[in-house]
Amino acid sequence: MHPNRMNLSNKPLGSLKAMIVISDWISFLDTGLEEKWLYKNQEIQSINKSSVLFVPVDFSRLIKDDISHILLYGAGVYWTEFSVFKQTITTDHRFLTGLVIPEEKWLDNHFNTEPFDLSPSNNFIVGEYLKEFPFNALKKQDDLVGQTHRAFSRGIILAQLVFPFKEPLMMLRKATETYENFDSPSAPMRVLISEFGEIRNEISLESEISNYYDTLPGINKIQFDLLKDFPEKWSNKVYLNGLRREIANLAKDFAFIGAPLILN
């Protein structure tokens, strides 16, 4: 047995509920983004893909200027494919532990007006930009109806997740295999913020990470402002350590339960 497989949750899916994908981050934002992007001080020609893959363990609501926002925390990746020179494709990424989206935008992209929820279900959401893939739909089934549903679900997963997002999916799997990286002082919280007060399209960090501040196509800004912008409890080290531990456990479940379900 792989040493990192020890101490997995005794639940069949561990802490896994769903994988959330924002297929085109720039189009999803739809809010005054920069027209010119730089990468290592060079202006890029085009952004071909800007995607977010995120596996939440839980969420909380944040109120800013009387607007409700959803803070998902878990393990994820922002991934972008772009061209610096014509006919030259470059990719880059940043791993995430949080994702903030205005609740109204989230609900609009779910095509309903129900309160935000993360309860396990078999419901797929495949919208224009926002997609949600429940892990429940991939559990092994004993009866014929269940097996048929699982086969249908695997078809959706392959067409909508694995084929178009295989590279960032594999990156996230590899990162979560060393899940200790999500539960240590050298692995601070890294939150991608869609909108939050005056913040627009930014990655905000709990503390500095070497080379994390390099410009990244599709993201307006990367800076160390998380504890200033977020609620007071986020300055409590005990609270943040608890979040990191939850995220580390989720990362372990994704690496050794969720990713094999999706990819095998």
C-alpha positions, 0 to 999 in steps of 0.5 A: 500500500502506498504510504500516503493511502494510510488514514483515508476516511472510512466513507466511500468518497471521503470528504468529496462532494463535487468538482467545480469547473469554470471553463472560461474564467475571463468570460465568466467574470465579464467585468472590465478586465485588462485588454493587454496581458503580460507574461514575464514582461512580454505582451501576449498575443492571445489567451486560448484557455483560462480555466479553474478546477476546484474541489471544495470541502466546505463553504462560508458566506462573506458579506461585503458592501451588503452583497453576499459572496460564497467562499469555497475552500478546498483544493484547486488550480487556475490554469491558462494556455496562451501565446506569447509569440505567434504559433507558440503555445505556453501554459502556466498555473497556480494552485488554489485553496479558496475561491470567492464568487458573488452568490448571485453570479453563482446562482445565475450560472446554476439556472436556479434561485435556490440557496447555495448548497454543497450537499452531495447529489447525483446532479450534473450542472453543465452550463456555458461556463460553470460546470459541476461534477458530483463524485456520487455519480461515479460510485460503484453500483450493484444493481443494473439501474445504478450501473447504467446511471454510472456508465452514463455519468462516466460518459459526461465526465469524459466528454465534459471534464477529462477530454477538455481539461486533462492537463490541469486535472493531472496537475491537480492530481499530482499536487494533491498526492503530496497533500502535506503541502496543503497543511504546513506553514509553507503552504499558505491559503491562496484564494482566487477572488472573482469580485469582493468589494473593490477587488476584481479578479485577483489571487490573494495570499495569506503570506508570501510564496516565492515566485508566486507573484509572477504575472499570469495571463487572465488574472489581474493581480496576485498579492499578499492581502488576504488577511487584510481583506477577509473577516477578522477570524482569518487572522486567527492562526488556530482557525486557519490551521483548522482550514488547512487541515480540512483542505489537506484531508480533502486533497488526500481524498481527491488524490487517492479516491476522486482522481482515480474515479475520474481518470480510471 
